[in-house]
């Protein structure tokens, strides 16, 4: 199981509204449990985000890397990595 660092959990807590209408977590512990339940992944680059979506069968043909970065499932982390949360 993937372990999410505090940066990842805090970004998800702060920006979960980009993906959900109502909060799904209120604490770091709840955020971690939620991310584990939906098997969220962290990748190192936007190209890896594109590769992940392709592997998962998501139609990203014609989408630019910038458009992928703005997808509601993609959370840009301050470290330059990306959290992908599929609900």
matplotlib code that plots the C-alpha trace (Angstrom):
import matplotlib.pyplot as plt

x = [0.0, 1.3, 2.2, 1.2, 3.4, 2.1, 2.5, 0.3, -2.3, -2.4, -2.8, -5.7, -7.4, -7.0, -8.1, -10.6, -13.3, -11.9, -13.1, -15.9, -18.9, -18.7, -15.6, -14.6, -12.0, -11.5, -8.2, -4.9, -5.8, -9.2, -7.5, -5.0, -7.7, -9.7, -6.7, -5.8, -9.4, -9.5, -5.9, -4.7, -1.2, 1.6, 3.7, 6.8, 5.8, 2.9, 4.0, 3.6, 0.1, -0.6, 0.9, -1.2, -4.4, -3.6, -2.8, -6.2, -8.0, -8.9, -9.3, -6.8, -6.2, -6.0, -5.4, -2.4, -0.2, -1.5, -5.1, -4.2, -2.6, -5.9, -8.1, -10.1, -8.5, -5.0, -3.6, -0.2, 2.0, 4.5, 7.3, 6.5, 4.9, 1.3, -1.4, -4.0, -7.3, -9.9, -13.3]
y = [0.0, 3.5, 5.8, 9.5, 12.2, 15.2, 17.4, 15.2, 14.8, 18.6, 19.5, 17.0, 18.4, 21.9, 21.3, 18.3, 20.7, 20.6, 16.9, 16.6, 18.8, 18.1, 17.4, 13.7, 14.3, 16.8, 15.6, 14.3, 10.9, 10.9, 12.1, 9.3, 6.7, 8.1, 8.2, 4.6, 3.5, 4.9, 3.8, 7.3, 7.4, 9.9, 10.3, 12.3, 14.2, 15.3, 12.7, 10.0, 11.3, 10.9, 7.4, 6.5, 7.6, 5.6, 2.5, 2.9, 3.2, 6.9, 8.6, 11.4, 11.5, 15.1, 16.5, 18.6, 18.1, 21.4, 20.2, 17.0, 19.1, 20.9, 17.8, 17.6, 14.2, 15.7, 17.6, 19.4, 19.1, 21.9, 19.4, 19.1, 15.7, 14.9, 13.2, 11.3, 10.6, 8.6, 8.6]
z = [0.0, -0.9, 2.0, 1.4, 2.9, 4.7, 1.7, -0.4, 2.4, 3.0, -0.6, -0.9, 2.2, 0.9, -2.6, -2.4, -3.6, -7.1, -7.3, -4.8, -4.1, -0.4, 1.8, 2.0, 4.7, 7.5, 9.0, 7.7, 9.0, 7.2, 4.0, 4.2, 4.7, 1.8, -0.6, 0.4, -0.2, -3.7, -4.4, -5.3, -6.8, -6.8, -9.9, -10.6, -13.8, -15.9, -18.6, -15.9, -15.3, -19.1, -19.0, -15.9, -17.6, -20.8, -18.7, -16.9, -20.3, -19.9, -23.2, -23.1, -26.9, -28.0, -24.5, -24.0, -20.9, -19.6, -19.9, -18.1, -15.3, -15.0, -14.8, -11.6, -10.7, -10.8, -7.8, -8.4, -5.4, -4.4, -4.8, -8.5, -8.2, -9.0, -6.9, -9.0, -7.3, -9.2, -7.4]

ax = plt.figure().add_subplot(projection="3d")
ax.plot(x, y, z, "-o")
ax.set_aspect("equal")
plt.show()
